[in-house]
């Protein structure tokens, strides 16, 4: 203590300088760093009590060699030290006024007021460097190898609280930190960091020391807890309520009082954020759902409880429509209760499937879950989904005070109810979970969010080599975390099923291979505690049916003008013949196309060929992915009303008016639709079986006679021929499907024995057969064998390349992450964060059409009635963000390579993360009435109305983006 002690106080014999600030932006005066540290301690304790499951608490404590109570103290202590690095010259100098009081204080050394040469030293890096020394002095275990030292690991863990772990320090750096990092400051700074740490330790009572380092999975979970505690404690309203009066000295009594107030309010803060534990009520299947179980559901309900004694993995394979969703929800409840899991994440392949599942999960939770039941929908456009978005949802919320990037990230997770995977109940797209095993910033938050949940993966067969490899890695981590998993699939190969099950077992610590032979339909269970795989249980499907398959080999004339008469043997002729009865005899037909362009062209051709049907409201519809968000939602809802499950027996008995839906493959999984006939372009067998599942899906009377038996689904597959008369994918398909799989599928479907496919009896054999290694050996024609061998080689090489990319990009397996946590944040050279995040989805960009009116003004609609929100120069309000996002259109990333300055968003949009990532398409109206813009080599046209009706385009149904290359305007 000195004579000038207005801002300093003693802490266990050390002087603690309350002038050192931790937060200042948007506050009337700086907030002492010690106050923020204690706030974070309090929130961490509330999270431990309210959010972390008892099983996770026990695991953390056991790895530390402490009791659960001591483990709580330890985690709270660590959370309170996360910002200790703010006690350093580079950070304190960020607020010149606050820094002026200490810059000339001789206790901080002669260099306190001088800027540190070189790049600015970030405070989280200081935390890492400073705490490694402090923890060693506290008696935390050290090792000759830094990577194995608990003192270094916990310091590195806390240095990662901004979502990215630093590289491990070298022994010589640990021995003389200031020599390698001058920004740490001289002795006065070190003393203040120690004084603050000692004060936090005193208040938390964390006098015990860990017995060793944490495992990689547990360290990731603890880091996530620290991050969430920091963000909750950093909200403006939290800090404003606790801001000390001027002259606050931070003596022991004042610290005790501040900490006591923080502890008292923290539980309310966590509850308000919706962060808690869900509890699954014990009930029979009949009590959970308003209908009796089918064979699959009854078998799981009867026998799964006998097998479950802790965490494990359940694999369910059954055809589309066999009630896998309800089976999964019931199983998740059983598995959660047995394992101690306290939440659920239901992952699906697309945004549309996630939107459709949200209401089902909500209804299930309302009747079967108690405790905290906050439910989130997770995908990039979730907040615009009608069943999720809240029109009056507050734009205000409490911003998070931190650096700019962290503030944005925290806002996405915690503001306005968007708690992401931290919420106890969630459903969304699979990429939200897969990002947990990519070395992107804050991946630990996703691992934390999944660690105490039952993870349900629907459509587990629907992922290519890249995403399958990431799912394998994620299952390894979930096995290590003992998180229960449910995998659902309609067409999963035995090889793929084995790789997923083995990944979970491997993560749980069982490296020896097990025999895995799934039944179809049926299920099997893997115990994470013993590694034992139960005997697969076959079940009888309640929806056995015989799928009638017809193949037609056609010349590909999709690009022909609709007014030109189709030639014999062409695709256009085949469609006109197949669909002609709809006009007079009725019936609902799905025409599934490969690309958006071909769906649009097919729609135009059918409008010309079937004018009476096209003129009837709802007679001819078009659905694809390149609509604005609000248009796609509207059309999808109309399709569900027209083609979905009948609402009651009376509706099921009524004959439906003739109607045709032209769509892309988004209908495979997105919507519960029922058609009398399915016509599909050639696709891999698994996709064709998915589409066939939309044929005669529900019990309906009065199906038109021309479509066959009422309960016998019928699918016609149109196989494209090349100029030599061989089945081959048209050039326009690009790389949508693998050529070898298309050829294999064609060969199988043209065998007489597969003209009728027993569902489910033949499905597993067919799916496995199309991938069989010896497939080509059964072909009689030598030239065909050679051709397929070449295509197979290309397919396997491409799959291997994608799988290798995933392995290079993903974080290491859990057993390979020991004391060094930087492995969770680093990747091979050339693997950028942009690559990692965009590679997860097919749509890598999102654009918005902006109509340039005659007076130069820009609007969101062609009529000029909705101005573009940008004129004020201020950040757009939330309602404006929602308005713009509802007009966005997904685009392939390759389209955006030709963007120029005119495609950039207004500068005011940069303040809104969702808008900042968009691309503008400035549409200008030409003499012919078309609205077009240029994007690199592409001319993009927006189909909006009457000028195009001459060419067979409907004003509403065909609205969407159309693109032409310069060479083919």
PyMOL commands that set and color helices and strands:
alter all, ss='L'
color gray80, all
select helices_A, chain A and resi 33-50+54-64+68-80+84-86+89-92+96-103+106-108+123-137+146-148+150-159+171-175+177-180+182-184+187-204+216-233+236-242+252-272+285-288+295-307+324-339+351-368+382-384+404-417+420-422+430-437+443-451+465-480+494-507+571-585+596-609+611-615+629-643+649-653+665-668+685-692+705-707+731-733+739-749+752-754+763-770+775-778+782-809+814-816+821-824+833-838+878-886+893-898+901-903+907-911+913-916+946-949+966-968
alter helices_A, ss='H'
color red, helices_A
select strands_A, chain A and resi 8-11+14-17+21-23+31-32+278-280+312-317+344-348+369-371+375-378+425-429+454-457+485-489+522-527+537-538+545-555+588-592+620-623+659-663+677-681+714-721+756-759+845-852+858-859+888-891+919-925+931-935+938-943+960-965
alter strands_A, ss='S'
color yellow, strands_A
deselect
rebuild
show_as cartoon
